[in-house]
């Protein structure tokens, strides 16, 4: 299986008029162990344990519990993701590729418009969820002819 590169995803994003990427998501097997490597590079980190119910994953409802750590490299957020339980693109990526860069994120003012533009280019929505209490929603998309590789995340949150 050929994996779409970050440069290819970023080029597609630029063609669609997306803003600069704001996050790189890195899936890890053990968050505590990964922090030994990443904290000196991107720390200090903030932490969030989150249980997400009713996410839409590959066309069906799925729940997932994640341990997250957020650091920075200049204007880019570095997200470390450990899957505690459940199904998500993160668990899928880890099973197929091991640890690594799993997604790049773009904050968008209109998720529907940007998602539709990517769908018209052959992308497919892999994972999506809404959190009305935070006025936030996201969609992870994979490029044409890809399955389980690096994804592009669109994130809408008017509070940012």
Backbone torsions as a table, in degrees:
resi	resn	phi	psi	omega
1	UNK	NA	132.3	177.8
2	UNK	-89.5	135.1	-179.1
3	UNK	-99.7	135.4	177.6
4	UNK	-75.0	131.6	-175.8
5	UNK	-78.5	160.9	176.0
6	UNK	-60.3	-38.9	179.9
7	UNK	-63.1	-40.2	178.9
8	UNK	-66.0	-43.6	177.8
9	UNK	-64.1	-42.0	179.8
10	UNK	-64.7	-38.0	178.1
11	UNK	-65.0	-43.6	177.0
12	UNK	-61.6	-42.8	179.0
13	UNK	-60.4	-42.2	179.5
14	UNK	-64.2	-41.6	177.9
15	UNK	-60.8	-31.4	-179.2
16	UNK	-87.8	0.6	178.6
17	UNK	77.1	21.6	176.7
18	UNK	-70.9	153.4	176.6
19	UNK	-70.1	172.9	176.0
20	UNK	-58.3	149.1	179.4
21	UNK	-63.0	146.8	-177.7
22	UNK	-118.8	-8.9	-179.0
23	UNK	-149.3	144.1	170.3
24	UNK	-118.2	122.9	-179.5
25	UNK	-100.7	124.4	-176.0
26	UNK	-118.6	118.9	179.7
27	UNK	-85.6	134.2	-179.8
28	UNK	-129.9	154.9	177.2
29	UNK	-77.6	-38.2	-175.0
30	UNK	-137.0	107.9	-175.7
31	UNK	-61.5	-43.6	-178.5
32	UNK	-60.7	-42.4	178.9
33	UNK	-68.5	-40.6	179.7
34	UNK	-62.7	-34.3	-179.9
35	UNK	-64.0	-26.5	176.3
36	UNK	-60.2	-34.8	179.0
37	UNK	-85.1	-46.2	-169.7
38	UNK	-85.8	-25.9	-177.9
39	UNK	-58.7	-43.2	178.1
40	UNK	-65.5	-24.5	-178.8
41	UNK	-86.9	-42.7	-169.9
42	UNK	-126.5	5.7	-177.1
43	UNK	-78.8	171.4	3.9
44	UNK	-75.4	153.1	-179.8
45	UNK	-102.6	148.2	167.3
46	UNK	-107.3	156.8	-170.4
47	UNK	-125.4	150.6	177.7
48	UNK	-151.1	124.7	169.9
49	UNK	-101.0	128.2	-174.6
50	UNK	-138.7	135.3	173.3
51	UNK	-108.8	119.0	-178.4
52	UNK	-109.2	124.0	-179.3
53	UNK	-108.8	141.2	172.8
54	UNK	72.9	25.3	174.1
55	UNK	-67.2	152.1	174.8
56	UNK	-96.7	111.0	-177.4
57	UNK	-121.4	113.1	-179.6
58	UNK	49.8	44.8	172.7
59	UNK	86.1	3.2	178.2
60	UNK	-138.3	160.3	179.6
61	UNK	-74.0	137.4	179.3
62	UNK	-148.6	143.7	176.1
63	UNK	-105.6	150.6	179.0
64	UNK	-150.5	146.3	172.6
65	UNK	-118.0	127.9	-176.1
66	UNK	-124.7	146.7	166.2
67	UNK	-106.2	126.1	-175.3
68	UNK	-123.0	147.7	172.2
69	UNK	-134.9	136.4	-176.6
70	UNK	-121.0	122.9	174.6
71	UNK	-125.5	-168.1	-176.9
72	UNK	-143.1	151.6	166.6
73	UNK	-133.9	95.1	-173.0
74	UNK	60.3	-129.5	-178.3
75	UNK	-81.2	-2.7	-175.5
76	UNK	-99.2	127.4	175.6
77	UNK	-80.8	138.2	175.5
78	UNK	-107.2	118.9	-179.8
79	UNK	-110.1	121.8	173.4
80	UNK	-100.3	133.2	-171.0
81	UNK	-128.6	120.6	172.2
82	UNK	-112.9	127.6	176.4
83	UNK	-84.2	120.9	177.9
84	UNK	-87.0	-44.7	178.6
85	UNK	-161.9	160.0	174.6
86	UNK	93.4	-175.4	-177.4
87	UNK	-113.8	139.9	177.9
88	UNK	-166.0	173.3	174.7
89	UNK	-62.1	-24.3	-179.5
90	UNK	-69.4	-45.9	178.4
91	UNK	-66.5	-37.2	177.6
92	UNK	-62.8	-46.0	-179.7
93	UNK	-62.5	-45.8	-178.4
94	UNK	-61.0	-41.5	179.4
95	UNK	-66.3	-35.0	-175.7
96	UNK	-89.9	-33.9	-171.4
97	UNK	-123.5	-12.6	-172.9
98	UNK	80.3	-163.9	-179.0
99	UNK	-67.6	148.2	176.6
100	UNK	159.8	-179.1	178.9
101	UNK	-69.2	117.7	-174.4
102	UNK	-103.5	-31.0	178.6
103	UNK	-154.7	159.2	168.4
104	UNK	-122.4	142.3	-172.1
105	UNK	-117.2	146.2	175.8
106	UNK	-129.0	128.8	174.4
107	UNK	-84.0	125.0	-175.6
108	UNK	-124.6	148.0	178.3
109	UNK	-78.9	-21.7	-177.4
110	UNK	-140.4	92.2	-176.7
111	UNK	-58.6	-42.9	-176.9
112	UNK	-59.5	-44.9	-178.4
113	UNK	-65.2	-45.3	-179.2
114	UNK	-68.0	-40.3	177.7
115	UNK	-61.2	-45.5	-179.1
116	UNK	-62.8	-36.8	177.8
117	UNK	-64.3	-39.3	177.6
118	UNK	-71.2	-38.9	176.9
119	UNK	-59.5	-38.7	179.2
120	UNK	-65.3	-21.7	177.9
121	UNK	-94.0	8.2	177.0
122	UNK	95.8	4.1	176.2
123	UNK	-73.7	160.7	177.1
124	UNK	-131.8	142.0	176.3
125	UNK	-76.2	127.1	-179.0
126	UNK	-100.8	-40.5	-173.5
127	UNK	-149.4	136.3	176.4
128	UNK	-149.7	157.5	-178.8
129	UNK	-163.9	153.0	175.2
130	UNK	-125.2	142.4	175.9
131	UNK	-126.8	82.5	-175.1
132	UNK	-56.5	-32.5	-179.4
133	UNK	-63.5	-24.3	177.7
134	UNK	-106.3	-0.7	-173.9
135	UNK	56.3	36.7	-176.4
136	UNK	-121.8	147.6	172.5
137	UNK	-155.1	156.2	-178.9
138	UNK	-146.6	162.3	173.3
139	UNK	-143.2	132.4	172.6
140	UNK	-100.0	133.8	-179.8
141	UNK	-126.7	145.4	174.4
142	UNK	-111.3	149.7	-177.9
143	UNK	-74.6	169.5	-178.9
144	UNK	-54.9	138.9	175.9
145	UNK	62.6	19.3	178.8
146	UNK	-111.9	150.8	174.5
147	UNK	-149.9	116.5	175.5
148	UNK	84.4	5.6	178.8
149	UNK	-91.4	-164.1	179.8
150	UNK	-63.0	140.6	-174.6
151	UNK	-115.3	163.0	174.3
152	UNK	-108.8	126.8	179.3
153	UNK	-106.4	131.3	170.2
154	UNK	-104.8	130.6	-176.1
155	UNK	-129.6	124.3	178.5
156	UNK	-115.2	125.5	177.5
157	UNK	-156.5	104.6	-177.1
158	UNK	-65.5	-9.5	179.7
159	UNK	-84.6	-4.5	-179.7
160	UNK	-95.7	NA	NA
